[in-house]
């Protein structure tokens, strides 16, 4: 989660401040804020708590009303989809809870840069050079998915190649 928060902090610099704390290193702060479960996100404006989101949710049925969030961050999750249909359902559910003008940020496994090193298994899943099996996206799939949900790219698609063992792609789209 830390790399995602760092990238988010860079994107909102000058407009908002992202602060992260490891509970083990900040027990007094966590206690003072009433943090009882992880993860907990506390949102402040002018020093006053405005909102709080606690815990995680299933991507099959996110327990929030439509258009609830300015940001949806999905870090290293979507490549666990069983197939394209599940990937599309998860994407639709995250898009549902995102407000118009909101930002969807996903970091997920892709074939970009290691296409020849992947071994297909089934249903869009591949054996990666690191020995893991993942649902893998490519650039065209991300472009097609962005178009199908009516999004627009906030940033170009970016991919990090981790020693030819796996590639992780960042996909940032505005609703």
N, C-alpha and C positions, 0 to 999 in steps of 0.2 A: 504494500500500500504506500510506503514512503516514496518510491520513485514517482508514483502517480500524483501524490500530493505536491511534490516538488515541481513537477511540470505544471500542475494546475496553478500553483503559486506564481510561477513565472508568467503564465497567461493572464492572470488577474492583477498583476503588480500595478500599483497606483490606484486601483479601484477597490481592492479588498486585500486582506492579509490572511494567509493560511498559516496556522500554527499547529504543529503536531507535538504530542508528548507521549513518551513511553511511560506507562503507568508505573513500572518498576523504578523509574528515575524521577517521577514527579508525584509521589503518593499524596503529598500535602495538597497540591493543586487539584488532583483528581478527587480527593475527598471534599475539598472546598467547593467543587463544582457539582458534587453529588453524583459522580460517575460510579455506577454500580454494575455496569455490563459493558462488554466490548463487542464490536466497536461502538463508540458514542461520538456523535458529531454535535457540537454546540455552536450555534450561530449567534454572533453578537453584532449590534449596531450601536455606535456611540457608547460603548461600554455596557449596554443593556442586552441581556439574553433575549433573543427574538424567537428562536426555535431550537429544537433538540430532536435528533433522530438517533434511535438506539437499536443496535443489532443489525442483523442481516435478514434477507428474505429470499424465498424461492423465486427464481426467474419465471416459473410457470404461472405464478399468481402473486404479483407484488401487492402487498396489503395496504396500498395507498390509493387515494382517489386519482382520477385522470388529471393531468396537468398540475401535479403537486410540486414538482421540483424544477429549479433553474438549471441544475446539473445532474446528470446521471453518469456515474463512474463505474465502469465494469472492467476490473483489472484481473486478467488471467483466469477468466471463467468461461467465456464462450467457446473456447476450443475443447471443452468437455461435452459439447452437444453430441448426441448419439448420431445425428444425421442433419441434413439440410432443413428438414421440416422443423425439427426442434430448434435449430439456430434461428430460423425465421420467426418462430413463436416467441422465443426469448427476446429477440430484437423488437418485435411488435409490442410486447409487454413493457419493455423499458421505454420505448417511444411513447406509449400511452401515458405514462406518468410524468413525462417531460413537458414543461410549459412551452407554449409557442415562444420562439426566440431563445429557448434553452439550449444547452450544449450537452451532447452525448459524447463521452470519451470512453473508448475501449482500447484495451491492450490485449492482443490475442495472437496465437500461433498462426503463422502463414507460411506459404511456400516461397514467398518472394526471396530470391537469392539462393535457395537450396532446392530448386525444383527437381534436379536430377538425382538428389540424394534421398528423396522420399519414396517409400514403398506403399502403394495403395493396399488397404485392407478391405474396407467396405463402407458404403454410405457416406463418402466424402471424408472418411477417416484414413489416416496414413500412419505408418510406422516412421518415426523420426530417427535421425541418426543418433540421438541421445538414448534411444531404446524405448521411448514413450510412444503411446498411440494417441493421436489427437484428431479432432475435426479441424481441417485446415482450410483457410481462406486464401484466395489470391487477389491480386489487384482488381481484376474485372469483377469478381464477386462483390467486393466492397463497393465498387462504383455502381453496380447494378442494385445492390441493397440500398445504397444511399438514394438512388433515383426512386426505388419502389416505395420508400417511406416518405418521399417528398422532402428530403433533407438537402442541405448544401454543405460542402466541405468548408470548415473553418480554417483548416491547415491541410497541406499536402499529406498524403499517406507517407508514413515514415516507418522504416524497418531497421531493426538491429539484428545483425547476424552474430550469434553467440558461438564462435569458433566452429562454424559449420555443423553444429550439433542441433540447433533449432534457430528459427527466426521468429522474433516477436515484433508485431506490427502495431503501430499506434494509429487509430482511426478516430478523427475528431470531426463531428458533424453538428450543424445548427438546425434546429427545428423551425 
